[in-house]
Amino acid sequence: MAGSFVSRLGRSHYPNGQLSIASSRYSVPGRQGGFESGDILLTIDGKPVSALSLVQIQRMFKLFWVIFFLAAGSLSAQSPEWPQWGGSNRNFKSEVKGLAGNWPVAGPRQLWSRPLGEGYSAIVGDGDKLFTMYRLGEKEVVIAVDSNTGKTIWEYSYDAPFLEKMNMGNGPGPHSTPLVVANRLFAVGVTGKLLCLDKQTGKALWSRELWKEFKGTFIDTGYACSPIAYRDTVILTVGGAGQAVMAFQQKDGTIAWKKQDFANAPSSPVIINVSGQDQLVVFMAPGPAGLDPLNGALLWSYPHTTQWDLNISTPVWGDDNLLFVSSAYGVGSRVLQLTRVDNRTNIKELWFNNRIRVHKDNAVRVGNLIYASSGDFGPTFFIAVEARTGQIIWQERGLPKASFIYADGKFIILDEDGDLALATASPAGLKFHSRVPLLKNNAWTVPTLIGTKLYIRDRKNMMALELGPGG
């Protein structure tokens, strides 16, 4: 008799009975490093597979795997498009296609705009909700916004008075960007308060104090690291003896592990894979280091120190096992080649260039080139650098410091003065297709792209734009 496979992922018909999947272990690649796991039990007409004949099992074997991989693909497709700092892969790149090649003179179509409040926290999104943070007086606020209208869905506020000796002259924060994992939202404020909230309601599930409770490295401009997920943990840099990096269980905030002795820096970590091994790369005060994200064990480290211990920009990883790190404050950039031999990670510095100085903004690698806004406190250039050699291919003048993302072969650039630009790169340089002033206040926050909708903010306001054809 005819039957069907039914689950929350969909329905598939087959001719010989009813197939259902319930509970046994499975593991599929996760969106944020590591693997997502769950349970599967295969039954036919209500009978466990173990109770069926060999012929029946063989008949259903191919169908089961087709369904399994369709389910795994569906799980991946349902993951948020921009769930964390830097997007799904923390590389500031989107797989979205179909963006307009230029904009009207007045700029892309504005969907909505709203006041928000102080802060540099970037915007993350999941379905019809956006999440970010802002400051109001002595309180910090985590906010969920309707992505279609800009209206507030919920807010969670908490007391966060500045600590003694904090220097917030460049802005009161928050600096860190929230992280979406399943139904949980993780957020950290400038005083190191880590929150886990229910994504749907904003209800606090648990919290930890990275500075007050663990005595993490004090950074006078405020805590800035954006959390990262690995399997069932959320990981942050903290700083201090035996706790430079800490992993907390996502479900209840208990400590999964804490390791290493580095002093902290404002940069955010990334997960990379070196010849089959997942590694957590942290950019601490002494320089970059690679840790085992399962237990915090040190795999490698390399010196890269700056004045005031301010390594800020996020490291950039390439599929050719090249790691780019960059800082301002008189230092520069280097590329490290990582290889694994006999379960040991080896490091080779391919180049160092003190003319390439990414300060607080991000860098993006496309093909063999690394693009970034380079400059300390003098002139700033948008540059293209050959990843393997460090050769500066070109420098574009006329842009203030800027953060940017890459999608559909285009750069979407937001400079600190609030001008938004659409550009493409070639060996000859950067070609601007559109450029328009949109934001009025200090705009240090990297844009967020979800589908063809772009979300931007400055220290006071938040805006949604349509970048698709006709936008």
Secondary structure, DSSP 8 states (H G I E B T S, - for coil): --EEEEETTEEEEESSS-EEE--SEEEEE-TTSSEEEEE--EEETTEEGGGS-HHHHHHHHHHHHHHHHHHHHHHHHTS-SB-STTTTTTSSEE------SS--TT-SEEEEEEE--B-----EEETTEEEEEEEETTEEEEEEEETTT--EEEEEEEE----TT---TT--------EEETTEEEEE-TT-EEEEEETTT--EEEEEETTTTT-----TT------EEETTEEEEE--STT-SEEEEETTT--EEEEE------S---EEEEETTEEEEEEEETTEEEEE-TTT--EEEE-----GGG---S--EE-TTSEEEEEETTTTEEEEEEEEEETTEEEEEEEEEETT--EEEEEEEEETTEEEEEE-SSS--EEEEEETTT--EEEEE-S--SEEEEEETTEEEEEETTSEEEEEEEETTEEEEEEEEE---S---S--EEETTEEEEE-SSEEEEEE-STT-
